Amino acid sequence: MNREKMTYKDAGVDIDLSSQAVERIKKIAKRTHKHGIISGIGGFGGLYELPKNKYEEPVLVSSIDGVGTKLKVAVMAGKHDTVGMDIVNHCVNDIVVQGARPLFFMDYVGMGKLEKTVFDQIIDGIVTACDKSDCVLLGGETAEMPGLYGEGEYDLVGCITGIVDKKKIIEGKEIKPGDKIIGLQSTGLHTNGYSLARKVLFVKGQFAINDNIPELGRTVAEELLIPHKSYGNLILSLLEKFKIKGMAHITGGGFVDNIPRMLPGDCSANIFRDSWKVLPIFGLISSVGNIDEIEMYRTFNCGIGMVIVVEADMAGDILEEIKKQEEESFLIGEIARGNKIVNFV
């Protein structure tokens, strides 16, 4: 028997490198520590003190999600900060649709081998997005698991917790026929549909990651790594002035699967074709992949990252307010009687 001593590092796990990574996170995460922190990164659990006297009946709202196969594009391009922004912004959008304000965020990064440059870029993106959303980076998990992930590959998951007064929770119960649907412009694919997009562009279209695409005005990498847009600050500011009856974050499942999630049982949504600006990337994917319209609407956001439902007589004022905040929005549909389906008219 070989009596040579072995260490965890011999098996591919560098505890010292992980400890150094935690110390770096502690330093940059302080940018997000504006409220609520009792004990943050480094302990077995992060401690956060709920705001006092701001809510009559405070309700916590939590969501967890991943970046998905967009990570493959980040690895191909060697650029990893934007996926850090993606995971925070996606999670912020998931809870703001119920009227919740973000409180704190926690991340999970799993790698075969901890790569300092890659890891630092991811965390920098996370901190940047948390800072912009006034959300504390409270803690997380960095897992080094040789043999589970291929060389250079990793996974990225985030969990967010927010707060809303019970009487202000937005559930869509008051939505009725005649209400208007406003769509908020997306920045691109956000974090959904990448398995299909990659197959269309890299396999069928034979594009290389750094190819410049004239109709996009940028390279494939630059287009596909545009961060998922956060609508949190915009929505929260609108809620201070207007009544919003329902919201849907257009993520996996596109229009077809996400809009019904906010609808009462006796309502459907009529979406007006050609009522908003469809970004060039969606036209390129549709053309190269020969993808039909309904499949596009069910897989991608097609240029609309969030929809909100409001009273008809309020729609104009809300559109104007969004414009004042230098955001882009469109009147894209209306509520009709039906059974929780989306019609494209």
C-alpha positions in Angstrom: 0.0 0.0 0.0 1.2 3.5 -0.9 1.7 5.3 2.5 2.2 8.7 0.9 0.1 11.3 2.7 -2.7 13.0 0.8 -4.6 16.2 1.3 -7.9 17.6 0.1 -5.9 19.7 -2.4 -4.6 16.5 -4.0 -8.2 15.6 -4.7 -8.8 18.9 -6.4 -10.2 21.1 -3.6 -8.2 24.1 -2.4 -9.5 25.2 0.9 -7.0 28.0 1.2 -8.1 29.5 -2.2 -11.8 29.2 -1.1 -11.0 31.0 2.2 -9.3 33.8 0.3 -12.3 34.1 -2.0 -14.6 34.5 1.0 -12.4 37.3 2.3 -12.5 39.1 -1.0 -16.3 38.8 -1.1 -16.6 40.3 2.4 -14.8 43.4 1.3 -16.7 44.1 -1.9 -20.1 43.1 -0.5 -19.9 46.0 2.0 -21.0 48.2 -0.9 -24.5 46.6 -0.5 -24.7 46.8 3.3 -26.9 49.8 3.5 -29.6 48.4 5.8 -30.6 45.5 8.0 -27.2 43.8 8.4 -26.5 42.2 11.8 -24.1 39.5 10.6 -23.3 39.0 6.9 -20.9 36.9 4.9 -18.6 34.4 6.7 -20.9 33.0 9.4 -23.0 29.9 9.1 -26.0 32.0 8.5 -26.5 35.7 7.6 -28.5 37.8 10.1 -30.8 40.5 8.8 -33.0 42.7 10.9 -36.4 43.5 9.3 -37.4 47.2 9.1 -39.5 48.4 11.9 -42.6 50.6 11.7 -42.7 50.6 7.9 -45.2 47.8 7.4 -48.5 47.1 9.2 -48.5 43.4 8.2 -45.1 42.6 6.7 -45.0 39.6 4.4 -41.7 38.1 3.2 -41.5 37.1 -0.5 -38.8 34.7 -1.7 -37.7 33.4 -5.0 -34.8 31.2 -6.3 -33.5 30.8 -9.9 -30.5 30.1 -12.0 -28.9 31.6 -15.1 -29.3 28.4 -17.1 -27.3 27.7 -20.3 -26.4 31.4 -20.8 -23.5 30.3 -18.7 -22.2 28.3 -21.7 -22.0 31.6 -23.6 -20.1 33.3 -20.8 -17.6 30.5 -20.8 -17.2 30.6 -24.6 -16.6 34.4 -24.4 -14.5 34.4 -21.3 -16.7 37.1 -19.7 -18.5 36.4 -16.5 -19.5 39.7 -14.8 -22.8 40.0 -16.7 -24.1 36.6 -15.6 -23.6 37.8 -12.0 -25.9 40.8 -12.8 -28.3 38.4 -14.6 -29.1 36.3 -11.5 -29.7 39.2 -9.2 -31.9 41.1 -11.7 -33.9 38.0 -12.6 -34.7 37.4 -9.0 -35.6 41.0 -8.3 -38.1 40.9 -11.2 -39.6 37.7 -9.8 -40.6 39.2 -6.5 -41.4 42.8 -7.6 -44.4 41.4 -9.6 -46.1 40.8 -6.3 -45.2 44.3 -5.1 -42.2 43.2 -3.0 -39.1 45.4 -2.3 -35.8 43.4 -2.2 -34.1 43.0 1.1 -31.3 40.6 0.7 -29.8 38.1 -1.8 -27.7 34.9 -1.5 -25.8 33.2 -4.2 -24.5 29.7 -5.0 -21.5 29.2 -7.3 -20.5 25.6 -8.0 -17.2 24.9 -9.9 -15.1 21.9 -10.8 -12.1 24.0 -9.8 -12.2 27.4 -8.3 -10.9 29.9 -10.9 -10.1 33.2 -9.2 -10.6 35.4 -12.2 -13.9 33.8 -13.2 -15.2 33.8 -9.6 -14.2 37.5 -9.0 -16.0 38.6 -12.2 -19.2 36.7 -11.1 -19.2 38.2 -7.7 -18.4 41.7 -9.0 -21.5 41.4 -11.2 -23.6 40.2 -8.3 -22.5 43.1 -6.1 -23.0 45.7 -8.8 -26.6 44.5 -9.4 -27.4 44.2 -5.7 -26.1 47.8 -5.1 -28.4 49.1 -7.9 -31.4 47.3 -6.5 -30.7 48.4 -2.9 -30.4 44.8 -2.0 -28.0 43.4 0.6 -25.7 40.6 -0.4 -26.1 38.6 2.8 -24.2 35.4 2.1 -23.8 32.5 -0.2 -22.0 29.2 -1.0 -19.0 28.6 -3.1 -18.6 24.8 -3.9 -15.5 23.4 -5.5 -16.5 19.9 -6.8 -13.9 18.3 -9.1 -15.5 15.7 -11.4 -19.0 17.1 -11.3 -18.4 20.1 -13.6 -16.3 20.0 -16.7 -13.2 22.1 -17.1 -14.1 25.8 -17.0 -17.8 25.1 -16.3 -19.8 26.3 -13.4 -23.3 26.8 -12.1 -24.8 30.0 -10.7 -28.0 30.2 -8.6 -29.5 33.0 -6.6 -32.1 33.3 -3.9 -33.7 36.6 -3.0 -36.0 37.7 -0.1 -38.1 40.8 -0.2 -40.9 42.4 1.8 -44.4 43.8 1.1 -47.3 44.9 3.2 -50.0 42.2 3.2 -52.7 44.6 2.0 -50.4 45.7 -0.9 -49.6 42.2 -2.3 -50.3 42.1 -6.0 -52.0 38.9 -7.1 -54.1 39.8 -10.1 -57.4 39.2 -8.4 -58.8 42.6 -9.5 -58.0 42.2 -13.2 -61.1 42.5 -15.4 -62.0 42.7 -19.1 -61.2 46.1 -20.5 -58.0 46.6 -18.5 -54.9 47.5 -20.5 -51.6 45.6 -20.8 -48.4 47.6 -20.9 -45.2 46.0 -21.9 -41.7 47.1 -20.7 -38.9 46.9 -23.2 -36.3 44.1 -22.6 -32.6 44.4 -23.3 -32.4 41.2 -25.3 -32.8 37.5 -24.5 -32.3 38.2 -20.7 -31.8 34.6 -19.3 -34.3 32.5 -21.2 -34.3 30.5 -24.4 -30.5 30.1 -24.5 -30.6 26.3 -25.3 -32.5 27.1 -28.5 -30.6 30.3 -29.2 -27.3 28.5 -29.0 -28.4 25.7 -31.2 -29.8 28.1 -33.8 -26.8 30.4 -33.8 -23.8 28.2 -33.2 -25.0 24.9 -34.7 -27.4 25.8 -37.5 -26.1 29.3 -38.2 -22.4 28.4 -37.7 -21.7 31.7 -36.1 -18.5 32.0 -34.0 -18.7 33.7 -30.6 -16.8 36.8 -31.7 -18.4 37.1 -35.1 -19.7 40.6 -35.8 -23.3 40.6 -36.9 -24.2 43.8 -38.9 -27.9 43.6 -38.2 -27.1 43.5 -34.5 -24.4 46.1 -34.6 -22.2 44.0 -32.2 -20.6 40.6 -31.9 -22.5 37.5 -31.0 -20.9 37.5 -27.5 -21.8 41.1 -26.9 -25.4 40.5 -27.8 -26.0 37.3 -25.9 -24.3 38.5 -22.8 -26.3 41.7 -22.4 -27.5 41.6 -18.8 -31.1 40.7 -17.8 -32.8 44.0 -17.2 -34.1 44.7 -13.6 -37.5 46.4 -13.5 -37.4 46.6 -9.7 -36.7 50.3 -9.2 -39.1 51.4 -12.0 -42.0 49.2 -10.7 -41.6 50.3 -7.1 -41.6 53.9 -8.2 -44.8 53.4 -10.2 -46.5 51.7 -7.3 -46.1 54.9 -5.3 -48.2 56.8 -7.8 -50.5 54.2 -9.5 -52.5 51.1 -8.9 -51.1 48.2 -10.8 -53.5 45.2 -10.8 -51.2 42.5 -12.0 -47.7 41.9 -13.4 -45.9 39.1 -15.2 -42.1 38.7 -15.6 -41.6 37.3 -19.1 -39.1 34.5 -18.4 -39.1 30.8 -19.4 -42.3 30.1 -21.2 -42.4 33.6 -22.8 -45.8 35.3 -23.2 -47.7 32.1 -23.5 -46.9 30.6 -20.1 -46.2 33.6 -17.9 -49.0 36.0 -18.6 -51.7 33.5 -17.5 -50.0 33.2 -14.1 -51.4 36.7 -13.1 -54.9 36.2 -14.6 -58.1 35.4 -12.8 -59.9 32.3 -14.0 -62.4 34.2 -16.1 -60.0 36.4 -18.0 -57.6 36.0 -21.0 -55.1 38.4 -22.5 -55.3 39.7 -26.1 -51.8 40.7 -27.2 -51.6 43.0 -30.2 -49.0 41.9 -32.7 -46.6 44.6 -34.0 -47.4 46.9 -31.1 -43.9 47.0 -29.7 -40.3 47.1 -30.9 -39.0 43.6 -31.5 -35.3 43.6 -31.1 -33.1 42.4 -34.0 -31.8 39.4 -32.2 -35.2 37.8 -32.2 -35.6 38.3 -35.9 -32.2 36.8 -36.5 -33.0 33.7 -34.4 -36.4 33.3 -36.0 -35.0 33.6 -39.5 -31.9 31.3 -39.1 -33.8 28.7 -37.1 -37.0 28.9 -39.2 -38.9 29.2 -35.9 -42.7 29.9 -36.1 -44.3 32.9 -34.4 -46.0 31.0 -31.5 -42.8 29.1 -30.7 -41.0 32.4 -30.5 -43.6 33.8 -28.2 -43.4 30.7 -25.9 -39.6 30.5 -25.8 -38.4 34.2 -25.8 -39.5 37.5 -24.4 -39.4 38.9 -28.0 -38.5 42.4 -26.7 -40.9 42.6 -23.7 -39.4 41.7 -20.4 -42.3 42.6 -18.1 -46.0 43.2 -18.5 -48.3 45.2 -16.2 -52.1 45.4 -16.1 -53.8 48.6 -15.3 -57.2 50.3 -15.5 -57.9 51.6 -19.1 -58.1 55.3 -18.1 -54.8 55.1 -16.2 -52.7 53.6 -19.1 -51.8 56.8 -20.7 -50.5 58.4 -17.5 -48.4 55.4 -16.7 -46.9 55.2 -20.2 -46.0 58.9 -19.8 -44.5 58.4 -16.4 -42.3 55.5 -17.7 -41.1 57.8 -20.5 -40.2 60.4 -17.9 -38.0 57.9 -16.2 -36.3 57.3 -19.5 -37.5 53.8 -19.9 -39.4 52.4 -22.9 -42.8 50.9 -22.8 -45.7 50.1 -25.1 -49.5 49.5 -24.9 -49.4 45.9 -26.1 -52.8 44.5 -25.3 -56.0 44.3 -23.2 -57.8 41.9 -20.9 -60.8 40.0 -22.3 -63.2 37.4 -21.0 -61.7 33.9 -21.3 -60.1 31.1 -19.5 -56.5 32.2 -18.7 -55.0 32.0 -22.2 -53.0 34.4 -24.3 -54.4 35.3 -27.8 -52.3 37.1 -30.4 -54.5 39.4 -32.4 
